[in-house]
Amino acid sequence: MALTPRALARRTTRRRGIGLAVLIAGFLTSMFGTMAAAITEAVHPALVVMFGFGLLIVGGVIFAFAEPDPPTSVSPPAVPATVRVMCPNCGATPTTVDRDGVAVCDYCGTRFVVP
């Protein structure tokens, strides 16, 4: 099932938001939850710190594994149609140029790089 770029961006934004919220909750729990646990003596403060660090780890994993932004498509640079390529050896026009810009002259067999 392929997602559209817009749906992929929404999913990524949502996952990053959830990860950030869990990170903030873990930070606040480990910072201020220990104080509340020490005052109320309902739970040992070390357990609250461990829970806060657990939230920090889970939030970091969610945030880190959120899918990246969808790639943008870049069109290749336009080549003017009036460029005329000639063989440097015999002056003939090659019929094919490969993707690396190397042409082979059909008349004399010379290989040369198209500028």
PEDA-V402232 format. One record per residue. N is the residue number from 1. RES is the residue in three letters. SS is DSSP state (2 for helix, 1 for strand, 0 for the rest). PHI is phi in whole degrees, -180 to 180 (none if undefined). NEAR is the number of other C-alpha atoms within 10 Angstrom. Layout:
n=[N,N]
res=[RES,RES]
ss=[SS,SS]
phi=[PHI,PHI]
near=[NEAR,NEAR]
This chain:
n=[1,2,3,4,5,6,7,8,9,10,11,12,13,14,15,16,17,18,19,20,21,22,23,24,25,26,27,28,29,30,31,32,33,34,35,36,37,38,39,40,41,42,43,44,45,46,47,48,49,50,51,52,53,54,55,56,57,58,59,60,61,62,63,64,65,66,67,68,69,70,71,72,73,74,75,76,77,78,79,80,81,82,83,84,85,86,87,88,89,90,91,92,93,94,95,96,97,98,99,100,101,102,103,104,105,106,107,108,109,110,111,112,113,114,115]
res=[MET,ALA,LEU,THR,PRO,ARG,ALA,LEU,ALA,ARG,ARG,THR,THR,ARG,ARG,ARG,GLY,ILE,GLY,LEU,ALA,VAL,LEU,ILE,ALA,GLY,PHE,LEU,THR,SER,MET,PHE,GLY,THR,MET,ALA,ALA,ALA,ILE,THR,GLU,ALA,VAL,HIS,PRO,ALA,LEU,VAL,VAL,MET,PHE,GLY,PHE,GLY,LEU,LEU,ILE,VAL,GLY,GLY,VAL,ILE,PHE,ALA,PHE,ALA,GLU,PRO,ASP,PRO,PRO,THR,SER,VAL,SER,PRO,PRO,ALA,VAL,PRO,ALA,THR,VAL,ARG,VAL,MET,CYS,PRO,ASN,CYS,GLY,ALA,THR,PRO,THR,THR,VAL,ASP,ARG,ASP,GLY,VAL,ALA,VAL,CYS,ASP,TYR,CYS,GLY,THR,ARG,PHE,VAL,VAL,PRO]
ss=[0,0,0,0,2,2,2,2,2,2,2,2,2,2,2,2,2,2,2,2,2,2,2,2,2,2,2,2,2,2,2,2,2,2,2,2,2,2,2,2,0,0,0,0,2,2,2,2,2,2,2,2,2,2,2,2,2,2,2,2,2,2,2,2,0,0,0,0,0,0,0,0,0,0,0,0,0,0,0,0,0,0,0,0,0,0,0,0,0,0,0,0,0,0,0,0,1,0,0,0,0,1,1,1,0,0,0,0,0,0,1,1,1,0,0]
phi=[none,-87,-98,-73,-58,-68,-67,-65,-66,-63,-63,-63,-62,-65,-67,-66,-65,-65,-61,-66,-65,-69,-61,-66,-63,-66,-63,-66,-66,-72,-84,-103,-69,-65,-66,-65,-68,-70,-73,-82,55,-81,-138,-68,-60,-65,-67,-67,-63,-63,-65,-63,-67,-63,-64,-61,-67,-63,-64,-65,-67,-62,-67,-72,-95,-66,-65,-70,-61,-63,-68,-93,-85,-117,-81,-67,-65,-75,-106,-63,-76,-91,-73,-113,-102,-128,-67,-72,-89,-120,88,-75,-96,-73,-93,-130,-131,-77,-69,-88,89,-99,-111,-119,-70,-74,-87,-111,83,-73,-100,-151,-91,-81,-72]
near=[3,6,9,9,13,11,12,16,16,12,17,19,17,14,19,21,16,16,24,18,16,22,24,16,17,25,18,15,21,23,14,13,19,22,14,15,17,14,11,10,11,9,13,12,18,13,14,22,20,15,16,25,18,17,23,24,16,16,23,17,13,19,22,14,12,17,15,13,14,13,7,7,6,6,6,6,6,6,7,7,6,6,8,9,16,15,21,12,13,12,12,14,16,18,10,12,15,10,7,8,11,14,22,19,22,14,13,12,13,14,15,16,13,15,7]
